Amino acid sequence: MSDSSPLPPVRLHPEAELARDALSTPLLSRAARLARWAGPDTRVDAGGGLVDEQLPAAVEALGLSGDDAAADASEAWRVAVDAGLVEVVDEEEGTVTAGEELALLTGGSPQDVLAVWLAALETVLADASVPDLDGLMDEGGEVDLSSLDWDPEAEVEFLDGVLGNLYLLTAGEDTPGGAPVPLPALAASVIVPSDMGEPTNDVLEQVSDAMMRLDDQFRMLEPVGFVAYRPVDEALMADAGEEPAAPVDDTDVSRYGMVRLTPLGLYGMRARLMEAGYEAPAVGDLADKGADVLLDGTAAFPPGAAQAETEQWLQRRESLAAARELLAAARGADAGAPLRRLRCQQALSLVGASAEPALREVLDDAELGGLARVWLTENGAADVPPPSEAMVYWLTIDTVAAQLAAEGNSEELRALVEGLAQQHSGFFDAVWRVDHPATADVLEAMGRLHPDKKVAKEARKAAFKARSQQGG
């Protein structure tokens, strides 16, 4: 994920709901229970971890059982220390006391709870980037890193890249809400070069290795509530000579692992991206801003997110005042003005009939008169004056310029260009004279997009005339 590419806006759940989710995650709830369990007799080692002699009591306090009970209790304690739920009082004696953050879990605001959860998340993410060190101890009890092919920075970068791509897939408007992502596709997104056609065997082997690493990492990230994960089918990792315990469907992609960010994970990932310097918008960020910020801010939003943002903005305002503010912000001759006016028109479509006086006030405005007539007509208003020919042509240029800015050379724009040339005889003879900053650019685009070579040539000629008239 490039740090220069704009991130799509995300729709976050309310913070109170996210805080409740955080408190109910297995890992944070265990960490809180251990923090309350700890007392004067609790002892930790030099690294802040529970001494081995006290792990059985911690396991019992958490009600854990099974082979992983001690490891789960140890991890919960580490999170309690790192998140400030437990504080080491005397490092030499190994004594502890309740940390300041512990009280926030019951008496703090949702933001306080989420801050504690984010600290817990960072601990788990750091652990997830460390390989399994079992069996790597030398005779002196030290980890023999020389026998391990491990680059800590590369491992962190790999996991961050995967999670960044998962964020993009979760936030994207084309992804159904909550839809899980197949693990092979996610691994391939950071391994396979974008310009590679058919992956080579070497690249496919790298993807397979990455899947196995991610399988371990997502298993670690699920208890903190960051992801919902369906692990890789154990039968796929069995030795080639072993028979599967039950018949398997080789076409079932879910057997290879499925993952999605939870609502809490989406919140956490956005917080991490913003901490890293990315601009990561969320729907609702602009609700308390002016109309100028709303129209410019939603210019690059996909349609659904732009509408959701605008609806939240309108909910805080009286309809007539909101319409006047939107119209005032839509004026301008700068390059972004056509798209602002398009977003203004879309916003006004969400405003009720009480906004009619604001639209009538701008009927004679050269920049806003056309969209005002469109709104009044669509809302069944009476006595709407017909637009002049000059206004029709100006609105046409403005609309195409906005569509170019919003969608580029889309199929919808191509159809619009074809329709304009068919409906208006002498269109190009008249339109190049329109006094609009984007006239020449729009005509050049029409010449590029129109499939009829003769019409495209007329458009290019008109563009040349328009640019000459503008002194360019």
Phi, psi and omega in degrees: 000122182285140180283356179258347182280137180291139179267142179290150178291145180249155178254108183268149173287159178303146184298326179298319179292319179295322179296319176297319177300318182297315181295334183267358178293142182305317187289313181291323179294322176294318180299319179293320179296320179292324179297324179281333179286326185299144181215195183300333183270356180288137181230144179236160178273188184298333179270001180092357179279154177299138175294153186304325184295338184259356179298318179302321179293323178294319177300317180294319180298328180271351181069032182269157175209169179098176185297330185265006186300313182295319180295320179294320178293319179297318179294318179298320178295317179299319177295320179300319179290311184293328182273001177083012177282336177230141179237133176282121183276311183227111183293325180290316179280338181075028181269155183224165173214169179296137179277164181297331184286341184298318181294335181293334182294334179248333184243000182268176178282167175305322178296323178296315180297317181292328177295320177295317179298320179298323176295320176297319180300317181298323177297315182293319179297321177296318178294324182293338180272358180258131181289166177293119185264004178300135178084002182253009179282134175274185184296334180273004179085007179264153178283127180271088183289341180295337180270004185242124177277085188219124175248104185305315181295319180294324181293318177296317180297320179298310182295319177299320179296318178297313182293327175297317178292323177296323177297314180299318180292325179287321184281336185299142183288340180278351181265122178304141183304126177079005182289128179286156181253131177298135182301320178300320180293321181292317178296318180296331183295338179249356181253312186280124178301143184296335182264010180272130178285272179266119181300141177284167178299323179297317179293319178297325177292322176296320178296318180297317178297319180296322178300318181293321176296315182293327178301314178296317185292319180290330174298325179285327185277345182291317183296340178271002175082015184281320181227158165254125190226132169256111188294165174297136179302126181302331181296333180288338182261004179287157177298151184303327183279349183277141176273136178296149182295331181217158178302142181238150178260108183293344181269355182278102184294336182294339178296339182269009178102136178225136184218148172212152172287136172284168173305322177292321178295322178297318177299313182294320180293321178296318179299319180292320179296318179294322177297328180276000176100004178281152171267108186238086184291154173232143178300128183110346180299330187261004187298331181257012180265170178287167181297328179297318178292321179299311184292320178288321183292325181270001183303322182262004180287147169295158188307313183297317180291322178298318179294317180297319178297316181294321179299318178294323178296316182291328181299336183268002187226155174284141191303312184295316179296320179297317180297317179297319180293319178296315181296319179297322181287340183279347180290157175142156179244011179284172184297331182273355185297316180303318180290327174299317180293324176296315178296324177297315180298319178294322178294318181295335178292344179266356182264143183283183184297341181294348179275357186306317180303324180295322180289322180292331180294339183248017182299329181265004179283130184298326183269332188248348184299324181292312181291333176295318179295321178299312182298313183298319180294315181295334180264011173071024179289150179267160174057049176271116182294140178293148179283152173287163178299322180298321180292322178299313181294320180297316179295325178298311178299316182297320181293315180294321178298320178293318179295322176299317181291325184278320190236348186070211183275066183278165177296325179296319179291322178300318178294322178297317180298315179299317181296320181297316182294328181282322188281333186245109174287138182072021184303310185288332177294333183260324193287336182293342180276353183298130182274076180225134183304335185261006186305309183296318180296320180295317180293323176296321178295320178296322177294330180280327188267332186289130184286338180278119185298323181293315179294320180299322179293320176300319180296319180293322176297316179297323178296320179298316179297318181296319180292323178295320180294326181278358179083017180255000000 
